[in-house]
Amino acid sequence: MTKAISADTPAEASPARRAPNGPARELLDNLETQVKKGVKLSVSDAAQLADALETGQIASFSAKSPFASCLIPLLTALGWRGNIRALFESLPHFADSLDRTEFRNCLAHLHYKTVQSPANVADIDERLFPCIFVDRKGSPLVLLAREEDPQSGTPQVRVFDSADRKEKMLQDASLSGTAYFISSDFTTQTNKKKNTRPSENWVGDLFLRFKTTIKQLFAMTLVLNIFALLVPLFIMAIYDQVIPSKSSESLAYLTGGILFAILCEVILRFIRSRFVAYLGARVENIVTTATFKKLLSLPPTMTESSPIGSQVARLKEFDSIKGLFSGTLVNVILELPFVVIFLAIILILGGPLAYIPLVMMAVFGLVGFIMLPSMKRNVARSSRTKAERHGFLVESMSNLRTIKQTASEQAWLDRFRDLSAESAYSHFRTSQVSLLMQSLAQAIMMAAGVATVGFGVLRILNGDMSVGALIACMALVWRVLSPLQGLFLTLTRLEQTLNSVKQINLLMKINSEDDPSPSSLSTREFAGHIVMDRVSFRYRPNAEPALLGASFEVKPGEMLSIIGPNAAGKSTALKLLLTMSRPQAGQVILDGMDVRQINSITLRQAIAYVPQEAHFFHGTIAQNLRLSQPMATHEEMVEACIKANVIEEISNLTHGFETRIGDQSIQSLPSSFKQRLSLARAYLKKSPILLLDEPAKTLDFEGDTAFMRSLDAIKGQMTILMVSHRPSHIRMADKVLVLEDGMVRQFGTPAEVFPDL
């Protein structure tokens, strides 16, 4: 069990004292300061951090790249107080080859904000130390402190050099490059989450983060619209000034000026497109990452009831927010506010002709108001049928082997044909409405052009305007109506985007399991004293209770065997302890505290769990084992696999622990092999609590013998709750719990419950 440094446990007891000199000594001094402030850090974490300064390696993480070598020295200088697991979870997949971007992302996950700035080492204020400095060759340094040479009194900078992997004094303080100044934003984020409710408009708040970029986009659009005014004015000048005067010199000047304006407009549009692409990519990345993170942090009961296909389809629907930054829609949003400029110019040049675009704008609005309800219904239906079809495809591919085994291909093909037909018809109806709106928009634009020419000619005949002014007004009228036509034609996409925004806002309002408070991030000790006090739970309101008034107690180090018929509530009891579900009545108490008061992530990290069916992700065996313990070394994995009696099979594989599993190849692996891998993953965690749900169901005799041998070795060192009906397992237990219909029928020692066992 992990011991923690606290006010009652002096830091001198830390095994990190094995390296008392240099940076390790500074780290331990820093730990002692934190101890006085009441901060907890496990002794094992302290030892690993101190040793890491000497070796450049923690468990499976090896500082092979320059930026990777700077990570531990920088965190030490910053006084980082997290645990080693938090560090490993912040690292990318290939952590050893950490680059500059991944390095900054890692710090961001650890709640450190980095600000990039070109700088010279000599000009950096010491109050900004420690920081990362990257010279022009791309080599990073950790700037630690300014010191004077004791002999010459020359100011120097103490740095950690990634090239030499050690601290040294930097003689050349004039070194120039890029500095990354670091500040902790954990307190700010925590206060925001504690003092404010979930935002009603998460997407709106997200766009506020980019308000500077958005303002720049609108400013560029304003300049572009001013450039766009020059073309109609150029045409008017040609007809009204150049042609009557037959001045070729004026034509040359005007042509040169308009060509220069067009060139500037092209350049500015290129710059604006870069800004739009950047903003779209950033928003897409933030939205997709945040929504996926939110789904991972939701209580399991909120996601388990929904089919996987539906959840994947919902995530794909969120991608439609990209429509705000692609194609016509983004141009419409940027151009629409500046329509008033063109209306004002039309009013100046053509007087009453300005009423024509105003009337057509009203016609656009009226047609849109009439068509919008039908369009909304068709878009909603199309999205629903598309999601159902996608969910059916995911379900079919996941169970393709079962479909073939039961020879039910035709039945599934018929179901897919029906779903596909409904989806196609919904898409047809949506496209039909969209094409109708497109035809109406073109008709309105043509009517605007005809009306402008007709009324303009009358004004020319009356001597109220010139031919050049009429041509300019024609161009300006279409310029006014063009954004409105674009908006009209993109209403379908806009409706889909707004639906996605609404769904994202609703998702982000749901309370998550994770807790950002500092206590949830520090190391927490559990003795393993478990009490269930009159616990009742049912999976659905109209279902029979899975547990009804269940009460029992397991003391630290005891082993409890849970038995009973199917649907008796055995697995449910384990899930309630893991907070995978919450009881409707009663309490699940761990070490005197209701588990609902304990951060779910912290709790699950302290419990090793072996489910009935082993699940693995696509990746290597080592990666799947490290899911339970990211900091595990190769030697620790070998030890866990020896306990699970699976090391021989792994050694016989061509690539050993680097063999990839988790995809379709997992189907060909023996059930006994998968179950023993699952047991090895639990042993690797070395938790104070071990939950086993039918662990030997697929084990052969040799595997079960090894399992009981391992169980006997760890018995008394951790609290064990095991669902099993094997007499050999029950005899090993300190207590036996008999469940039937969700109620406790018997509870006591094996001799008391089964005298003849």
NUGUTI-127531 format. One line per field, with one value per residue (C-alpha): x, y, z; residue in one letter. Coordinates in steps of 0.02 Angstrom, whole numbers, padded with zeros to 5 digits. Layout:
N
u = (X,...)
v = (Y,...)
w = (Z,...)
torpa = (a,...)
***
This chain:
757
u = (00000,00065,00123,00108,00218,00113,00136,00148,00272,00441,00517,00680,00598,00590,00692,00741,00878,00980,01027,01056,01164,01132,00962,00891,00932,00845,00693,00683,00704,00560,00458,00491,00428,00271,00248,00243,00104,00004,00033,00037,00157,00187,00358,00371,00332,00465,00593,00554,00565,00731,00804,00739,00850,01000,00952,00835,00709,00549,00480,00442,00478,00653,00712,00780,00737,00804,00633,00597,00758,00700,00533,00583,00708,00579,00440,00560,00609,00425,00389,00265,00164,00065,00085,00181,00022,-00038,00128,00117,-00063,-00011,00123,00089,00089,00273,00332,00517,00527,00439,00446,00414,00225,00201,00308,00192,00038,00106,00130,-00047,-00116,-00023,-00108,00043,00019,00162,00182,00300,00408,00570,00702,00883,00944,01023,00859,00747,00690,00743,00565,00512,00627,00613,00571,00615,00733,00758,00907,00910,00974,00820,00910,00809,00878,00792,00838,00845,00925,01046,01207,01371,01538,01620,01789,01752,01580,01516,01330,01292,01137,01119,01033,00991,01068,00971,01126,01235,01085,01153,01155,01290,01328,01288,01433,01356,01210,01187,01113,00955,00807,00631,00579,00428,00373,00275,00138,00016,-00165,-00230,-00293,-00384,-00468,-00516,-00594,-00692,-00762,-00804,-00883,-00980,-01116,-01095,-01109,-01276,-01185,-01021,-00996,-01025,-00896,-00776,-00792,-00758,-00585,-00553,-00633,-00472,-00458,-00643,-00624,-00477,-00581,-00721,-00594,-00520,-00694,-00732,-00577,-00624,-00797,-00720,-00613,-00770,-00849,-00710,-00762,-00940,-00869,-00737,-00874,-00973,-00820,-00785,-00962,-00988,-00814,-00694,-00807,-00888,-00719,-00628,-00482,-00362,-00251,-00393,-00429,-00248,-00246,-00414,-00365,-00200,-00286,-00420,-00292,-00193,-00352,-00394,-00218,-00235,-00405,-00335,-00193,-00311,-00432,-00287,-00239,-00420,-00436,-00283,-00363,-00527,-00438,-00339,-00494,-00592,-00454,-00433,-00619,-00640,-00496,-00560,-00740,-00700,-00575,-00690,-00843,-00746,-00670,-00845,-00911,-00768,-00806,-00993,-01062,-01061,-01250,-01276,-01180,-01208,-01394,-01361,-01300,-01121,-01175,-01289,-01151,-01029,-01160,-01189,-01003,-01001,-01146,-01040,-00922,-01052,-00994,-00852,-00982,-00966,-00790,-00805,-00882,-01019,-01078,-00923,-00924,-01108,-01077,-00932,-01012,-01189,-01154,-01080,-01231,-01281,-01127,-01184,-01363,-01298,-01200,-01353,-01455,-01326,-01311,-01486,-01598,-01761,-01673,-01614,-01791,-01774,-01644,-01739,-01899,-01805,-01728,-01904,-01954,-01804,-01857,-02039,-01994,-01870,-02000,-02123,-01996,-01901,-02023,-02025,-01837,-01813,-01924,-01832,-01660,-01708,-01779,-01627,-01509,-01610,-01619,-01435,-01389,-01499,-01419,-01244,-01285,-01351,-01190,-01081,-01186,-01178,-00989,-00965,-01069,-01027,-00965,-01129,-01230,-01134,-01144,-01333,-01348,-01454,-01372,-01535,-01630,-01497,-01488,-01677,-01663,-01521,-01617,-01764,-01655,-01556,-01715,-01785,-01621,-01615,-01795,-01761,-01609,-01714,-01844,-01708,-01624,-01793,-01827,-01649,-01662,-01831,-01755,-01610,-01730,-01828,-01668,-01614,-01786,-01776,-01604,-01665,-01818,-01704,-01598,-01749,-01827,-01665,-01644,-01826,-01836,-01659,-01701,-01851,-01737,-01613,-01752,-01806,-01626,-01612,-01460,-01327,-01300,-01141,-01234,-01365,-01232,-01147,-01314,-01345,-01179,-01212,-01388,-01320,-01180,-01312,-01419,-01274,-01246,-01433,-01443,-01296,-01384,-01542,-01451,-01356,-01505,-01500,-01318,-01347,-01490,-01380,-01242,-01361,-01428,-01249,-01215,-01372,-01323,-01146,-01212,-01330,-01189,-01072,-01204,-01209,-01112,-00956,-00878,-00708,-00663,-00530,-00497,-00317,-00368,-00428,-00259,-00152,-00110,-00249,-00230,-00361,-00354,-00491,-00626,-00788,-00964,-01128,-01269,-01447,-01404,-01543,-01521,-01617,-01555,-01720,-01869,-01983,-01856,-01842,-01713,-01539,-01499,-01626,-01573,-01404,-01287,-01116,-00942,-00768,-00620,-00450,-00352,-00501,-00560,-00746,-00822,-00988,-01100,-01278,-01385,-01390,-01460,-01435,-01339,-01161,-01084,-01194,-01115,-00942,-00999,-01075,-00909,-00825,-00959,-01002,-01180,-01252,-01372,-01548,-01549,-01420,-01234,-01076,-00942,-00754,-00641,-00783,-00829,-00974,-00901,-01012,-00904,-00743,-00685,-00732,-00569,-00465,-00570,-00555,-00369,-00357,-00457,-00401,-00547,-00559,-00727,-00813,-00760,-00586,-00579,-00424,-00387,-00295,-00112,00028,00014,00125,00013,-00142,-00060,-00006,-00187,-00201,-00028,00049,00210,00244,00418,00454,00513,00350,00249,00349,00319,00130,00124,00218,00086,-00050,00040,00040,00224,00266,00136,00193,00375,00331,00254,00367,00364,00333,00257,00257,00134,-00019,-00189,-00359,-00416,-00493,-00342,-00407,-00545,-00416,-00335,-00387,-00510,-00392,-00251,-00361,-00422,-00246,-00194,-00338,-00278,-00100,-00166,-00249,-00094,00012,-00093,-00044,-00201,-00267,-00431,-00453,-00621,-00637,-00794,-00793,-00604,-00581,-00730,-00622,-00464,-00402,-00342,-00163,-00222,-00339,-00202,-00086,-00229,-00260,-00073,-00064,-00222,-00149,00011,-00080,-00215,-00204,-00109,-00264,-00453,-00521,-00701,-00723,-00877,-00850,-00942,-00792,-00776,-00587,-00606,-00739,-00628,-00491,-00608,-00620,-00805,-00943,-01090,-01241,-01355,-01525,-01646,-01537,-01551,-01423,-01472,-01316,-01157,-01017,-00862,-00856,-00877,-01033,-01113,-01061,-01023,-00995,-00884)
v = (00000,00170,00273,00462,00602,00714,00823,00665,00577,00662,00675,00604,00433,00441,00313,00454,00492,00364,00507,00650,00761,00883,00899,00753,00844,01000,00896,00824,00996,01052,00904,00952,01128,01055,00941,01094,01162,01002,00938,00749,00658,00472,00410,00303,00454,00556,00418,00399,00587,00599,00449,00519,00672,00557,00431,00530,00389,00349,00173,00149,00332,00363,00538,00502,00666,00837,00897,00734,00756,00930,00872,00806,00947,01078,00999,00986,01169,01218,01126,01012,00919,00794,00606,00503,00430,00605,00636,00475,00508,00678,00605,00563,00387,00393,00486,00451,00554,00706,00857,01042,01038,00878,00952,01104,00993,00887,01042,01098,00931,00960,01132,01235,01372,01413,01581,01590,01743,01782,01827,01844,01750,01907,02003,01877,01932,01807,01812,01717,01572,01425,01427,01337,01420,01352,01420,01450,01273,01202,01139,01167,01228,01242,01412,01386,01537,01682,01668,01762,01683,01675,01723,01855,01910,01893,01855,01681,01576,01402,01292,01112,01071,00943,00902,00853,00796,00889,01058,01183,01369,01458,01571,01651,01752,01838,01680,01720,01611,01575,01572,01482,01563,01449,01487,01378,01398,01260,01378,01487,01337,01263,01426,01445,01270,01290,01461,01450,01336,01243,01367,01377,01419,01323,01350,01537,01544,01450,01581,01717,01641,01687,01859,01944,01834,01858,02047,02040,01939,02069,02210,02126,02098,02284,02329,02200,02276,02448,02375,02295,02469,02527,02416,02489,02664,02627,02571,02729,02838,02752,02779,02953,03029,02934,02892,03065,03152,03021,03037,02890,02964,02956,02779,02729,02805,02728,02558,02559,02608,02474,02339,02387,02380,02207,02147,02210,02126,01959,01968,02016,01876,01754,01816,01806,01628,01581,01657,01566,01401,01423,01468,01323,01197,01261,01258,01086,01017,01094,01039,00859,00840,00922,00820,00657,00704,00745,00576,00489,00587,00553,00427,00253,00234,00381,00299,00113,00127,00198,00086,00112,00153,00292,00369,00365,00442,00580,00618,00626,00749,00865,00877,00982,01131,01136,01205,01374,01390,01313,01361,01489,01498,01581,01711,01747,01773,01891,01988,02010,02151,02261,02257,02427,02506,02455,02509,02681,02696,02641,02773,02906,02853,02796,02869,02767,02619,02576,02518,02374,02274,02315,02242,02089,02066,02063,01935,01827,01836,01793,01643,01584,01602,01496,01363,01351,01235,01110,01118,01090,00936,00863,00900,00820,00668,00652,00662,00533,00407,00432,00399,00243,00178,00213,00128,-00024,-00034,-00025,-00159,-00270,-00256,-00289,-00448,-00505,-00674,-00706,-00657,-00784,-00919,-00904,-00890,-00734,-00629,-00607,-00545,-00416,-00366,-00337,-00230,-00131,-00107,-00034,00082,00135,00169,00276,00371,00398,00459,00580,00645,00662,00767,00877,00899,00937,01078,01141,01144,01230,01365,01381,01408,01538,01628,01637,01702,01838,01890,01899,02000,02120,02145,02174,02296,02392,02410,02457,02591,02648,02680,02783,02889,02909,02966,03091,03151,03099,02984,02937,02775,02743,02763,02636,02507,02539,02520,02355,02287,02353,02279,02106,02138,02176,02024,01902,01870,01851,01727,01633,01630,01570,01430,01374,01369,01178,01174,01315,01217,01063,01168,01251,01079,01022,01179,01145,00963,01013,01142,01013,00887,01010,01056,00878,00856,00751,00625,00708,00831,00965,00997,00976,00838,00731,00744,00700,00524,00449,00300,00164,00028,-00074,-00074,-00101,-00086,-00102,-00033,-00079,-00050,-00059,-00038,-00069,-00038,00032,00106,-00035,-00175,-00293,-00239,-00305,-00276,-00253,-00199,-00286,-00264,-00339,-00288,-00335,-00282,-00232,-00382,-00499,-00604,-00615,-00746,-00693,-00833,-00849,-00894,-00794,-00616,-00622,-00457,-00521,-00420,-00272,-00265,-00250,-00115,-00014,-00017,00044,00181,00117,00132,00227,00146,00216,00179,00140,00172,00094,00143,00132,00169,00258,00369,00352,00313,00451,00574,00505,00561,00419,00426,00421,00276,00171,00202,00122,-00034,-00178,-00258,-00416,-00423,-00580,-00547,-00481,-00327,-00264,-00115,-00117,-00106,-00211,-00327,-00207,-00059,-00155,-00208,-00029,00030,-00016,00047,00172,00181,-00006,-00061,-00211,-00309,-00274,-00332,-00493,-00520,-00495,-00613,-00745,-00732,-00751,-00900,-00816,-00771,-00929,-00897,-00716,-00768,-00891,-00751,-00680,-00503,-00546,-00402,-00298,-00417,-00321,-00377,-00296,-00297,-00446,-00550,-00554,-00671,-00805,-00799,-00934,-00877,-00940,-00831,-00676,-00708,-00732,-00570,-00485,-00558,-00500,-00325,-00329,-00396,-00261,-00126,-00177,-00099,-00111,-00181,-00321,-00362,-00527,-00569,-00753,-00747,-00933,-00960,-00987,-01049,-01227,-01333,-01269,-01089,-01108,-01187,-01040,-00920,-00996,-00995,-00809,-00775,-00863,-00758,-00590,-00639,-00528,-00392,-00323,-00333,-00459,-00477,-00626,-00690,-00877,-01041,-01156,-01243,-01224,-01035,-01027,-01123,-00991,-00849,-00773,-00738,-00797,-00692,-00783,-00675,-00724,-00610,-00462,-00500,-00567,-00743,-00791,-00704,-00777,-00885,-01033,-01152,-01060,-01047,-01219,-01334,-01482,-01390)
w = (00000,-00046,00100,00092,00155,00266,00418,00524,00411,00400,00228,00298,00291,00103,00009,-00108,00021,-00071,-00189,-00066,-00175,-00317,-00395,-00296,-00132,-00200,-00243,-00068,00009,-00101,-00038,00142,00106,00030,00180,00294,00183,00204,00028,00008,-00107,-00096,-00042,-00198,-00307,-00217,-00240,-00425,-00455,-00364,-00455,-00620,-00599,-00592,-00726,-00842,-00832,-00737,-00756,-00941,-00986,-01049,-01094,-01267,-01353,-01298,-01243,-01151,-01052,-00996,-00927,-00756,-00716,-00764,-00659,-00513,-00528,-00539,-00376,-00461,-00329,-00431,-00431,-00556,-00632,-00678,-00765,-00865,-00916,-00984,-01097,-01281,-01351,-01400,-01246,-01265,-01425,-01354,-01470,-01437,-01466,-01366,-01227,-01214,-01223,-01082,-00973,-01018,-00958,-00795,-00781,-00833,-00961,-01081,-01168,-01316,-01345,-01441,-01313,-01268,-01114,-01042,-01055,-00968,-00795,-00662,-00592,-00748,-00704,-00722,-00906,-01066,-01188,-01364,-01459,-01646,-01676,-01589,-01432,-01272,-01106,-00937,-00865,-00676,-00590,-00606,-00508,-00498,-00533,-00359,-00432,-00564,-00505,-00683,-00690,-00756,-00783,-00709,-00838,-00873,-01041,-01143,-01245,-01096,-00989,-00837,-00752,-00794,-00794,-00957,-01001,-01156,-01087,-01255,-01329,-01427,-01471,-01411,-01228,-01158,-00996,-00882,-00757,-00663,-00715,-00601,-00466,-00593,-00674,-00507,-00445,-00607,-00592,-00409,-00417,-00579,-00643,-00807,-00949,-01037,-01198,-01202,-01388,-01368,-01229,-01342,-01478,-01349,-01329,-01511,-01505,-01559,-01713,-01752,-01737,-01857,-01980,-01977,-01995,-02149,-02218,-02196,-02297,-02429,-02445,-02468,-02608,-02681,-02692,-02806,-02952,-02971,-02948,-03080,-03202,-03165,-03195,-03361,-03426,-03354,-03367,-03480,-03628,-03644,-03631,-03735,-03614,-03633,-03498,-03371,-03426,-03394,-03220,-03173,-03242,-03149,-02988,-03002,-03044,-02890,-02785,-02856,-02815,-02636,-02623,-02683,-02556,-02415,-02461,-02455,-02281,-02224,-02288,-02184,-02030,-02063,-02091,-01930,-01830,-01904,-01866,-01688,-01651,-01728,-01626,-01464,-01493,-01541,-01398,-01270,-01320,-01317,-01148,-01085,-01141,-01051,-00892,-00890,-00764,-00845,-00825,-00945,-01088,-01062,-01101,-01274,-01418,-01473,-01650,-01589,-01484,-01630,-01743,-01615,-01611,-01801,-01797,-01691,-01840,-01932,-01829,-01955,-02076,-01992,-02063,-02234,-02399,-02418,-02238,-02166,-02305,-02273,-02087,-02121,-02264,-02198,-02072,-02208,-02323,-02252,-02334,-02507,-02469,-02422,-02586,-02687,-02596,-02642,-02824,-02865,-02732,-02730,-02811,-02635,-02597,-02722,-02622,-02462,-02536,-02598,-02426,-02355,-02489,-02441,-02259,-02299,-02406,-02276,-02139,-02240,-02289,-02124,-02028,-02171,-02186,-01998,-02002,-02150,-02077,-01910,-01997,-02110,-01960,-01863,-02005,-02045,-01862,-01858,-02017,-01951,-01785,-01877,-01979,-01822,-01737,-01892,-01910,-01724,-01733,-01909,-01847,-01756,-01911,-02015,-01881,-01876,-02067,-02046,-02182,-02278,-02126,-02088,-02271,-02271,-02114,-02189,-02352,-02256,-02153,-02306,-02404,-02264,-02250,-02439,-02442,-02299,-02391,-02549,-02458,-02383,-02553,-02632,-02510,-02531,-02722,-02713,-02603,-02725,-02870,-02772,-02726,-02908,-02957,-02824,-02886,-03066,-03012,-02919,-03075,-03188,-03064,-03046,-03235,-03261,-03127,-03166,-03349,-03297,-03186,-03330,-03447,-03315,-03299,-03117,-03140,-03267,-03363,-03264,-03100,-03159,-03201,-03035,-02943,-03034,-02970,-02795,-02786,-02825,-02701,-02568,-02607,-02632,-02444,-02419,-02562,-02485,-02316,-02400,-02490,-02335,-02219,-02221,-02168,-02045,-01966,-01950,-01872,-01749,-01700,-01667,-01564,-01462,-01433,-01383,-01259,-01183,-01169,-01085,-00956,-00888,-00726,-00746,-00630,-00625,-00488,-00520,-00335,-00276,-00155,-00299,-00384,-00234,-00178,-00072,00044,00058,00190,00108,00243,00146,00214,00120,00225,00167,-00014,-00144,-00330,-00490,-00668,-00732,-00640,-00697,-00670,-00522,-00392,-00427,-00242,-00104,00070,00056,00206,00241,00300,00242,00349,00277,00213,00218,00072,00034,-00080,-00157,-00221,-00280,-00431,-00591,-00574,-00387,-00385,-00368,-00510,-00464,-00290,-00368,-00489,-00348,-00257,-00416,-00429,-00603,-00537,-00389,-00264,-00252,-00066,00067,00071,00003,00127,00101,00250,00338,00190,00070,-00102,-00174,-00079,-00155,-00325,-00443,-00540,-00380,-00316,-00473,-00482,-00310,-00355,-00466,-00558,-00661,-00754,-00814,-00993,-01030,-01142,-01231,-01343,-01508,-01459,-01389,-01240,-01141,-01181,-01128,-00965,-00928,-00939,-00755,-00706,-00830,-00729,-00734,-00785,-00895,-00743,-00652,-00802,-00809,-00623,-00643,-00792,-00692,-00555,-00687,-00767,-00938,-00957,-01053,-01188,-01205,-01219,-01357,-01461,-01597,-01527,-01345,-01248,-01409,-01493,-01552,-01492,-01472,-01654,-01745,-01695,-01516,-01575,-01615,-01442,-01317,-01184,-01049,-01118,-01120,-00942,-00877,-00962,-00872,-00707,-00743,-00774,-00603,-00515,-00597,-00515,-00336,-00265,-00087,-00155,-00281,-00361,-00455,-00554,-00601,-00627,-00658,-00772,-00927,-00841,-00864,-00718,-00729,-00741,-00593,-00489,-00527,-00489,-00316,-00282,-00322,-00223,-00072,-00087,-00088,00037,00190,00096,00011,00027,-00098,-00157,-00272,-00361,-00381,-00354,-00349,-00179,-00185,-00198,-00063,00059,00037,00087,00260,00236,00119,00059,-00014,-00122,-00189,-00281,-00231,-00044,00079,00127,00225,00280,00384,00379,00258,00404,00463,00291,00226,00372,00255,00129)
torpa = (m,t,k,a,i,s,a,d,t,p,a,e,a,s,p,a,r,r,a,p,n,g,p,a,r,e,l,l,d,n,l,e,t,q,v,k,k,g,v,k,l,s,v,s,d,a,a,q,l,a,d,a,l,e,t,g,q,i,a,s,f,s,a,k,s,p,f,a,s,c,l,i,p,l,l,t,a,l,g,w,r,g,n,i,r,a,l,f,e,s,l,p,h,f,a,d,s,l,d,r,t,e,f,r,n,c,l,a,h,l,h,y,k,t,v,q,s,p,a,n,v,a,d,i,d,e,r,l,f,p,c,i,f,v,d,r,k,g,s,p,l,v,l,l,a,r,e,e,d,p,q,s,g,t,p,q,v,r,v,f,d,s,a,d,r,k,e,k,m,l,q,d,a,s,l,s,g,t,a,y,f,i,s,s,d,f,t,t,q,t,n,k,k,k,n,t,r,p,s,e,n,w,v,g,d,l,f,l,r,f,k,t,t,i,k,q,l,f,a,m,t,l,v,l,n,i,f,a,l,l,v,p,l,f,i,m,a,i,y,d,q,v,i,p,s,k,s,s,e,s,l,a,y,l,t,g,g,i,l,f,a,i,l,c,e,v,i,l,r,f,i,r,s,r,f,v,a,y,l,g,a,r,v,e,n,i,v,t,t,a,t,f,k,k,l,l,s,l,p,p,t,m,t,e,s,s,p,i,g,s,q,v,a,r,l,k,e,f,d,s,i,k,g,l,f,s,g,t,l,v,n,v,i,l,e,l,p,f,v,v,i,f,l,a,i,i,l,i,l,g,g,p,l,a,y,i,p,l,v,m,m,a,v,f,g,l,v,g,f,i,m,l,p,s,m,k,r,n,v,a,r,s,s,r,t,k,a,e,r,h,g,f,l,v,e,s,m,s,n,l,r,t,i,k,q,t,a,s,e,q,a,w,l,d,r,f,r,d,l,s,a,e,s,a,y,s,h,f,r,t,s,q,v,s,l,l,m,q,s,l,a,q,a,i,m,m,a,a,g,v,a,t,v,g,f,g,v,l,r,i,l,n,g,d,m,s,v,g,a,l,i,a,c,m,a,l,v,w,r,v,l,s,p,l,q,g,l,f,l,t,l,t,r,l,e,q,t,l,n,s,v,k,q,i,n,l,l,m,k,i,n,s,e,d,d,p,s,p,s,s,l,s,t,r,e,f,a,g,h,i,v,m,d,r,v,s,f,r,y,r,p,n,a,e,p,a,l,l,g,a,s,f,e,v,k,p,g,e,m,l,s,i,i,g,p,n,a,a,g,k,s,t,a,l,k,l,l,l,t,m,s,r,p,q,a,g,q,v,i,l,d,g,m,d,v,r,q,i,n,s,i,t,l,r,q,a,i,a,y,v,p,q,e,a,h,f,f,h,g,t,i,a,q,n,l,r,l,s,q,p,m,a,t,h,e,e,m,v,e,a,c,i,k,a,n,v,i,e,e,i,s,n,l,t,h,g,f,e,t,r,i,g,d,q,s,i,q,s,l,p,s,s,f,k,q,r,l,s,l,a,r,a,y,l,k,k,s,p,i,l,l,l,d,e,p,a,k,t,l,d,f,e,g,d,t,a,f,m,r,s,l,d,a,i,k,g,q,m,t,i,l,m,v,s,h,r,p,s,h,i,r,m,a,d,k,v,l,v,l,e,d,g,m,v,r,q,f,g,t,p,a,e,v,f,p,d,l)
***
